[in-house]
Amino acid sequence: MTDIFTKEKRSFIMSRIRSTGTKIEKIMEAQLTQQGINFEKYPNDIIGRPDFVIREKKIAIFCDSEWWHGRNWKKRRNEIHSRRKFWINKIEGNIKRDRKVNRLLKKQGWAVLRFWGSEISKDPQICVKNVVKTMRNS
């Protein structure tokens, strides 16, 4: 299967993907704010640079997109036809990095919450309930 876009068009599309300020992050931010939760965005001094942190409770929150972070990876990796080697290496590297970040943060006493974009989009209140529950248990 070939890409439906030209190489130039695909490059342009990919260049517009941002690592911060995504739709799912904005949804999560609105929900956290609505609940009155005091959080910080994209702290440079915390391993993995979580999307949100609640320092007082040592909670790191990541809003992960399904593609970039490899949701259902065993199935989805077989669906890649264009630039297969590149994308498999890229996504598997992201998965390994996410696991390492989780391990290091937990070792430092952080609670790590990772939410898939589809979970946030579908029902952000459930995600925030998990944050509140973690805050109570910290």
Secondary structure, 3 states (H helix, E strand, C coil): CCCCCCHHHHHHHHHCCCCCCCHHHHHHHHHHHHCCCCCEECCCCCCCCCCEEEHHHCEEEEEECHHHHCCCHHHHHHHCCCCHHHHHHHHHHHHHHHHHHHHHHHHCCCEEEEEEHHHHHHCHHHHHHHHHHHHHHC
